[in-house]
Amino acid sequence: MPGWGSWYWPSWLVVLLGSFLGPEIFALVTDWRDTLSNWVWTVLKISGHESMAAWNATDYLVFGCWLVLVTWLTGHFFYGIWR
């Protein structure tokens, strides 16, 4: 008999996806200033038009977390590496 992971992880993914997409789509429909991207640009002051040499610690931290998460999860889930 499968353990708790057989129901927990699919449930967690649905809740995570819903908790992100629900507010994000609502913000896109009602007021784009409430989107995650606008929050990153205004609160964290991350700009897509500045060179990496001008980045501050927050820029590097957010970019590094995103890069590690996306790279690791893609390799781990879809290519079976880092098992």
C-alpha positions as protocol buffer text, in pm:
chain_id: "A"
residue {
  index: 1
  type: MET
  ca { x: 0 y: 0 z: 0 }
}
residue {
  index: 2
  type: PRO
  ca { x: 141 y: 341 z: -95 }
}
residue {
  index: 3
  type: GLY
  ca { x: 227 y: 581 z: 183 }
}
residue {
  index: 4
  type: TRP
  ca { x: 111 y: 934 z: 248 }
}
residue {
  index: 5
  type: GLY
  ca { x: 319 y: 1067 z: -43 }
}
residue {
  index: 6
  type: SER
  ca { x: 76 y: 923 z: -297 }
}
residue {
  index: 7
  type: TRP
  ca { x: -192 y: 1173 z: -190 }
}
residue {
  index: 8
  type: TYR
  ca { x: 15 y: 1449 z: -26 }
}
residue {
  index: 9
  type: TRP
  ca { x: 236 y: 1555 z: -320 }
}
residue {
  index: 10
  type: PRO
  ca { x: -42 y: 1579 z: -579 }
}
residue {
  index: 11
  type: SER
  ca { x: -252 y: 1773 z: -326 }
}
residue {
  index: 12
  type: TRP
  ca { x: 40 y: 2003 z: -246 }
}
residue {
  index: 13
  type: LEU
  ca { x: 102 y: 2072 z: -616 }
}
residue {
  index: 14
  type: VAL
  ca { x: -264 y: 2157 z: -674 }
}
residue {
  index: 15
  type: VAL
  ca { x: -272 y: 2391 z: -372 }
}
residue {
  index: 16
  type: LEU
  ca { x: 58 y: 2552 z: -473 }
}
residue {
  index: 17
  type: LEU
  ca { x: -51 y: 2602 z: -831 }
}
residue {
  index: 18
  type: GLY
  ca { x: -392 y: 2733 z: -725 }
}
residue {
  index: 19
  type: SER
  ca { x: -247 y: 2970 z: -466 }
}
residue {
  index: 20
  type: PHE
  ca { x: -23 y: 3118 z: -735 }
}
residue {
  index: 21
  type: LEU
  ca { x: -240 y: 3112 z: -1046 }
}
residue {
  index: 22
  type: GLY
  ca { x: -563 y: 3222 z: -877 }
}
residue {
  index: 23
  type: PRO
  ca { x: -434 y: 3556 z: -749 }
}
residue {
  index: 24
  type: GLU
  ca { x: -209 y: 3607 z: -1053 }
}
residue {
  index: 25
  type: ILE
  ca { x: -493 y: 3565 z: -1304 }
}
residue {
  index: 26
  type: PHE
  ca { x: -724 y: 3776 z: -1087 }
}
residue {
  index: 27
  type: ALA
  ca { x: -458 y: 4050 z: -1076 }
}
residue {
  index: 28
  type: LEU
  ca { x: -411 y: 4036 z: -1453 }
}
residue {
  index: 29
  type: VAL
  ca { x: -784 y: 4079 z: -1504 }
}
residue {
  index: 30
  type: THR
  ca { x: -844 y: 4348 z: -1241 }
}
residue {
  index: 31
  type: ASP
  ca { x: -521 y: 4541 z: -1181 }
}
residue {
  index: 32
  type: TRP
  ca { x: -184 y: 4441 z: -1327 }
}
residue {
  index: 33
  type: ARG
  ca { x: -6 y: 4625 z: -1041 }
}
residue {
  index: 34
  type: ASP
  ca { x: -98 y: 4333 z: -810 }
}
residue {
  index: 35
  type: THR
  ca { x: 92 y: 4072 z: -1014 }
}
residue {
  index: 36
  type: LEU
  ca { x: 402 y: 3890 z: -892 }
}
residue {
  index: 37
  type: SER
  ca { x: 614 y: 4046 z: -1165 }
}
residue {
  index: 38
  type: ASN
  ca { x: 510 y: 4398 z: -1067 }
}
residue {
  index: 39
  type: TRP
  ca { x: 585 y: 4318 z: -703 }
}
residue {
  index: 40
  type: VAL
  ca { x: 934 y: 4199 z: -800 }
}
residue {
  index: 41
  type: TRP
  ca { x: 992 y: 4512 z: -1007 }
}
residue {
  index: 42
  type: THR
  ca { x: 864 y: 4760 z: -749 }
}
residue {
  index: 43
  type: VAL
  ca { x: 925 y: 4613 z: -403 }
}
residue {
  index: 44
  type: LEU
  ca { x: 1248 y: 4428 z: -478 }
}
residue {
  index: 45
  type: LYS
  ca { x: 1347 y: 4699 z: -728 }
}
residue {
  index: 46
  type: ILE
  ca { x: 1465 y: 4446 z: -985 }
}
residue {
  index: 47
  type: SER
  ca { x: 1483 y: 4589 z: -1334 }
}
residue {
  index: 48
  type: GLY
  ca { x: 1518 y: 4392 z: -1653 }
}
residue {
  index: 49
  type: HIS
  ca { x: 1703 y: 4675 z: -1822 }
}
residue {
  index: 50
  type: GLU
  ca { x: 2008 y: 4704 z: -1599 }
}
residue {
  index: 51
  type: SER
  ca { x: 2335 y: 4520 z: -1650 }
}
residue {
  index: 52
  type: MET
  ca { x: 2437 y: 4244 z: -1411 }
}
residue {
  index: 53
  type: ALA
  ca { x: 2722 y: 4468 z: -1296 }
}
residue {
  index: 54
  type: ALA
  ca { x: 2462 y: 4705 z: -1148 }
}
residue {
  index: 55
  type: TRP
  ca { x: 2275 y: 4435 z: -956 }
}
residue {
  index: 56
  type: ASN
  ca { x: 2253 y: 4447 z: -578 }
}
residue {
  index: 57
  type: ALA
  ca { x: 2242 y: 4156 z: -334 }
}
residue {
  index: 58
  type: THR
  ca { x: 1864 y: 4115 z: -367 }
}
residue {
  index: 59
  type: ASP
  ca { x: 1891 y: 4086 z: -745 }
}
residue {
  index: 60
  type: TYR
  ca { x: 2154 y: 3814 z: -717 }
}
residue {
  index: 61
  type: LEU
  ca { x: 1963 y: 3630 z: -444 }
}
residue {
  index: 62
  type: VAL
  ca { x: 1632 y: 3622 z: -634 }
}
residue {
  index: 63
  type: PHE
  ca { x: 1803 y: 3529 z: -962 }
}
residue {
  index: 64
  type: GLY
  ca { x: 2014 y: 3261 z: -793 }
}
residue {
  index: 65
  type: CYS
  ca { x: 1715 y: 3104 z: -617 }
}
residue {
  index: 66
  type: TRP
  ca { x: 1515 y: 3101 z: -938 }
}
residue {
  index: 67
  type: LEU
  ca { x: 1804 y: 2959 z: -1140 }
}
residue {
  index: 68
  type: VAL
  ca { x: 1883 y: 2683 z: -890 }
}
residue {
  index: 69
  type: LEU
  ca { x: 1519 y: 2586 z: -844 }
}
residue {
  index: 70
  type: VAL
  ca { x: 1437 y: 2574 z: -1216 }
}
residue {
  index: 71
  type: THR
  ca { x: 1761 y: 2400 z: -1314 }
}
residue {
  index: 72
  type: TRP
  ca { x: 1750 y: 2145 z: -1036 }
}
residue {
  index: 73
  type: LEU
  ca { x: 1381 y: 2059 z: -1069 }
}
residue {
  index: 74
  type: THR
  ca { x: 1400 y: 2029 z: -1447 }
}
residue {
  index: 75
  type: GLY
  ca { x: 1702 y: 1799 z: -1429 }
}
residue {
  index: 76
  type: HIS
  ca { x: 1566 y: 1599 z: -1139 }
}
residue {
  index: 77
  type: PHE
  ca { x: 1206 y: 1553 z: -1256 }
}
residue {
  index: 78
  type: PHE
  ca { x: 1240 y: 1527 z: -1632 }
}
residue {
  index: 79
  type: TYR
  ca { x: 1592 y: 1394 z: -1689 }
}
residue {
  index: 80
  type: GLY
  ca { x: 1635 y: 1178 z: -1380 }
}
residue {
  index: 81
  type: ILE
  ca { x: 1965 y: 1329 z: -1270 }
}
residue {
  index: 82
  type: TRP
  ca { x: 2058 y: 1422 z: -911 }
}
residue {
  index: 83
  type: ARG
  ca { x: 1865 y: 1129 z: -766 }
}
